Amino acid sequence: MLSMTDEEYMNTYWPQLRNAIDKLLEGPPLAPHNGPVVQFEPMYSAAYKCVCQQYSESLYRDLMSHIHKAFLNIASEMQ
């Protein structure tokens, strides 16, 4: 397995995972929706590759930061 570069992580894997997180945070889709909101296998594969290529700390940091920002936005909308 070839080593993942920082550019690959930031331009390929993290955006893919971030988009899936955003879809999950949006809530359930509107009524005539068929199929999954997020496909499990590509997300699992992306996260697995990041962990195996020693990007678990970056993934954790980016995930926590993204979720924190999303929750701050939700909190400000609720006020």
C-alpha positions as CSV (number, residue, x, y, z in Angstrom):
1,M,0.0,0.0,0.0
2,L,1.4,3.4,-1.0
3,S,1.8,6.1,1.6
4,M,-0.9,8.7,1.7
5,T,0.3,12.3,1.3
6,D,-1.0,15.3,3.2
7,E,-2.5,16.5,0.0
8,E,-4.4,13.3,-0.6
9,Y,-5.8,13.4,2.9
10,M,-6.8,17.1,2.7
11,N,-8.1,17.0,-0.9
12,T,-9.6,13.5,-1.2
13,Y,-10.3,11.6,2.0
14,W,-11.2,14.3,4.5
15,P,-13.6,16.1,2.1
16,Q,-15.4,12.8,1.4
17,L,-15.8,12.1,5.1
18,R,-16.7,15.7,5.9
19,N,-19.5,15.7,3.2
20,A,-20.9,12.5,4.7
21,I,-20.9,14.1,8.2
22,D,-22.7,17.2,6.8
23,K,-25.4,15.0,5.3
24,L,-25.9,13.2,8.6
25,L,-26.1,16.5,10.5
26,E,-28.8,17.8,8.1
27,G,-31.2,15.3,9.5
28,P,-33.5,12.9,7.7
29,P,-34.2,13.6,4.0
30,L,-37.6,14.8,2.9
31,A,-40.4,12.4,2.1
32,P,-40.1,10.7,-1.3
33,H,-36.5,9.7,-0.7
34,N,-35.3,6.2,-1.6
35,G,-31.9,4.8,-0.7
36,P,-29.3,5.7,1.9
37,V,-28.4,9.2,2.8
38,V,-24.8,8.1,3.1
39,Q,-23.2,5.0,1.7
40,F,-21.4,3.1,4.4
41,E,-18.7,1.2,2.4
42,P,-17.0,4.3,0.9
43,M,-16.9,6.1,4.2
44,Y,-15.6,3.1,6.1
45,S,-13.0,2.6,3.4
46,A,-11.9,6.2,3.5
47,A,-11.7,6.2,7.3
48,Y,-9.8,2.9,7.3
49,K,-7.3,4.2,4.8
50,C,-6.7,7.3,6.9
51,V,-6.1,5.2,10.1
52,C,-3.9,2.7,8.3
53,Q,-1.8,5.5,6.8
54,Q,-1.2,7.1,10.2
55,Y,-3.7,9.9,9.7
56,S,-5.9,8.9,12.6
57,E,-4.8,12.0,14.7
58,S,-5.6,14.3,11.8
59,L,-8.9,12.6,11.2
60,Y,-9.9,12.9,14.8
61,R,-8.8,16.5,15.0
62,D,-10.6,17.5,11.8
63,L,-13.7,15.5,12.9
64,M,-13.9,17.1,16.3
65,S,-13.3,20.6,14.9
66,H,-16.0,20.1,12.2
67,I,-18.6,18.8,14.6
68,H,-17.8,21.6,17.1
69,K,-18.3,24.3,14.3
70,A,-21.6,22.6,13.3
71,F,-22.9,22.6,16.8
72,L,-21.9,26.2,17.3
73,N,-23.9,27.1,14.1
74,I,-26.9,25.1,15.4
75,A,-26.7,26.8,18.8
76,S,-26.5,30.3,17.2
77,E,-29.5,29.5,15.0
78,M,-31.5,28.4,18.0
79,Q,-30.9,31.7,19.8
